[in-house]
Amino acid sequence: MTTITHLQARDIRFPTSRQLDGSDAMNEAPDYSATYVTLTTDADDGLQGHGLTFTIGRGNDVCVMAVEALASRIVGRDLETITADMGTFWRDLTSGDSQLRWLGPEKGVMHLASAAIVNAVWDLWAKREGKPVWKLLVDMTPEQLVRCLDFRFVTDALTPQEAIGLLKRREAGKAEREAHMRAEGYPGYTTSAGWLGYSEDKMRRLAREALAEGWTHFKQKVGGNLEEDRQRARILREEIGWERALMMDANQMWEVDEAVANMRDLAEFDPLWIEEPTSPDDILGHAEIRRRLAPIGVATGEHCHNRVMFKQLLQAGAIDYCQLDAARLGGLNEVIIVTLLAAKYDVPICPHGGGVGLCEYTQHISLFDYIAVSGSLDGRILEYVDHLHEHFVDPVRIRQGRYQVPEAPGYSITLHDDALERHQYPDGAAWQEGSAEN
């Protein structure tokens, strides 16, 4: 048995607001941040698990405290006991303490904290097995995988038996799809040229650099001044041409009718989708926008906080693209359920990749979806932002606009020790310096 002997949660923040990296209409100056969890074990080889949840600065300390409040539910437990019944472990972590559950339930800061812990467990498990997380999932039988999940509150849409059936129907061809990914990589799109705070010259330069790197899909931020949105779309179309895809992201800025009117105005730039056009909680609003804007697609999910909301979005026919977030949902267990729900309703998953560590996470999710769940790349494309990857021990690798398959054991989320020390808030060197970095 491998016993988890200690949990450490650290407040790690990167001063991205200094260069307006990550800026959009709702979030003008984010500092990409991570509540970073380390699980220490009694293993002779020093085995550790790492997980993080993403925030954008202030409040990251609150998330750290939430992790610490949950620590007693995992410290002292054996890894093998947890992994033998991951579904029960997940329910115990998210709902076993009714007083902590009250703060959500299964949403908000407590759910973010749960994600950091849950993902650290998966990292620990995959490292123990000597596999990257995507491979750990792909190699499970349908029955083994489904035992990892908690289907509470979604059985009206997807039962465990149906989930097993979905996985069994894709068992044939898994080896071929895995080989395809190793040879070709997973298709991605870049948001790096489209941040709202960037100047026109910077947008043009970054778009040209992205073209030279082989990108074929680009995303811009909208939701501020409509004429400025039009001008920035015009710039991007001038740079990338009309044969490449352009997506738009309003970051929750519009009312339902406003979203329809503004996107009709922007339709001349041929957007593939509008992302987060209104409140992320407005399921019927998204359905109405989708109905009135077709054939422009509607995408959302980065602020969708649990499997129940995704169930309703899918049941209501409210979205064309499912943008689940690896750290806002309650970790990989809940991500897998949403991936299976999306497959049942034939909606492609295009996970949210903006933020520190999210690209590292989501490459595993999309590989798992293609190889073991959907068996398809139709409508599926994975977000990439060119920020902060150098701080990771096993960062994402991109070639010609495609994610290369991660091979190192774990969830690819381990940060270098010097990066942790430098960006510890508020005492790390990055926060003691006045000069801009990152």
GUPAVEX-487169 format. One record per residue (C-alpha): x, y, z; residue in one letter. Coordinates in steps of 0.05 Angstrom, whole numbers, plus 5000, padded with zeros to 4 digits. Example, Ala and Ser with C-alpha at 12.3 -4.5 7.8 and 13.67 -1.06 7.14 Angstrom:
2
524649105156a527349795143s
This chain:
438
500050005000m502150714985t499651195038t498451935026i502052245085t501552995072h497853505030l500954185015q497054754981a500755354954r498456034928d502156104861i500956714818r503956964753f503757724740p500657664670t496758314680s503158704668r502858524594q495258434590l496157704572d489457364579g485458024576s478258024553d471958434560a470158144627m477058034655n481258644638e487658484675a488157774700p494057484738d494056754718y494356374783s494355664810a492155354875t497654834872y496954174910v502453684926t500752994954l506652664989t506851915001t510851425042d513451084979a520850934979d521751274911d518951934937g512651884895l508552524895q502152744861g500953454835h494553814817g492254524809l486154934800t486155574759f484256264783t486056964758i489157274820g485457544881r481756984916g486956464901n488556474975d481256314990v481855704945c488155494982v484355515047m478755105016a483754564997v486554565067e479454485095a478853845053l485653565069a483253105125s478952725076r485152465039i491252495084v492551815115g488851425061r492050905016d492551054942l490550344924e484250374966t482251034932i483650794861t479850134873a473450554881d474651244853m467251394847g466151314922t472451724937f469952284892w463152304926r466352294995d470952874978l465653314947t459753134992s462252735051g462653345096d455653645092s457754295124q463054415071l458354175016r453454725038w458355235011l457054984940g454054484933p458854224880e460354904853k464655514869g470955534911v469754854944m469054514877h475354864851l479054604912a476253904901s478853924829a485854074851a485853484899i482353004852v487053164795n493053074841a490452374857v489952204783w497052474773d499352034831l495751424803w498451514733a505551604758k504850974800r502550604737e508150914695g503151214645k500751894623p493552014647v490551954577w493751264569k491551044638l484351204618l484850904548v487550244576d481850144625m476049694608t469350044603p467249724668e473649954704q472750664679l465450714698v467050494769r471151124775c465051564765l459251844807d452951864765f448652194818r443752704789f445052514716v442051824710t435852114675d440652284619a446151764625l446351124666t452550734683p450150184637q449350674580e456250944594a459150254588i455550164523g458350814495l465350594512l464449884485k462150144418r468850484408r473349924432e474649704361a479650174329g482650444394k489650214375a489150534306e486651194335r492251194386e497351084331a494051644291h494952124349m502151934358r503452044285a499352674272e497753004339g491153304362y488553924324p488754574362g486955304355y490555914382t487756494423t494556814431s493557364379a486557544400g486857824471w482758454479l488258874510g493258784452y494759344403s493259264329e500659204313d501558664365k495458284338m498258304268r505158084290r502457504331l497657284276a503357264226r507656874274e501956384286a501056284212l508456134204a507755614260e502255254222g495955474258w489455434218t484355634272h484456294310f480156604364k479057334382q475957654442k469658074432v464558394478g467359084488g465959634437n462559334376l466259764326e472759574358e470658844355d469258934280r475959274269q479758724305r475958194265a477758564201r485058564221i485057824235l481557664170r486658094132e492257694165e489456984165i485157014102g478256704093w480255974085e482255924158r477355894216a475856484262l472156394328m469656944375m469056964451d464757474488a466457244558n459257314584q458558054567m451858074530w444458004543e440957474501v438057964450d444458364450e448557744434a444057584375v444358294348a451858374357n453557704326m449057854266r453258474258d459658074263l457157514218a460457814157e467157584185f464656854182d465656644255p465355904268l462556014338w460856524391i463456304459e460256504525e455456994493p451557114557t451256894630s454356194636p448455984680d443156164629d441555504596i435255734561l438656374540g444055974505h438755554471a435156174446e441656484420i443355834385r436555794352r436856504327r444156524305l444855864266a449155694228p453956074275i455355574330g454655694405v460055464452a460455494528t462855114589g468955414621e464655694676h459755114677c460954854746h458454144747n455753544708r448553744723v449054404687m452354064627f446753544628k441654104621q445454484568l445653844527l438453654540q436154344520a440054344455g443454974478a450554874453i454254644391d460954574427y462154324498c467854724529q468754364595l474154614642d478954124675a479254514740a472354834748r468954164745l470653714804g476853424773g477752874722l472252424749n466952944732e470453134667v469652404644i462252404658i461253054619v465352764561t460752154561l454452584565l456953004506a458152364466a451052124479k448252784454y453152804396d456253474416v463753534407p468053714467i472954284456c475754384526p477455074554h485055174550g486255884572g489955954638g495955664672v496354914666g489754814630l492954634563c497254124600e490953824629y486353844568t491053494520q489752854561h482252964560i481753064485s486252474470l481852034515f475552294481d478152144411y481251464425i476151164473a469551564473v467651934409s472551624359g471852254318s475452914306l469353234272d468153914304g473453784355r479154274365i483254424428l484855124453e492055344460y494855964492v502356104491d503256294564h507256004621l508755314593h516155394607e514755324682h512354594675f516753984679v512853654622d509754224582p505254164521v508754074455r505754384392i507754234320r504254544261q498254744302g497354054333r498453794404y503753254407q502052654450v504852704521p508852094541e511352234612a507551894669p502352334703g497752914686y503253384659s501753884714i508153864756t511454554762l518854654769h521154794840d524355454821d517855684787a513955524850l518955894893e519256494847r511756574839h509456414910q504756984930y506157474959p513457354977d516257044913g521357434873a516457544816a512057954863w517858344893q520158614827e517359214793g519259004723s514358624678a515457894663e511857324629n
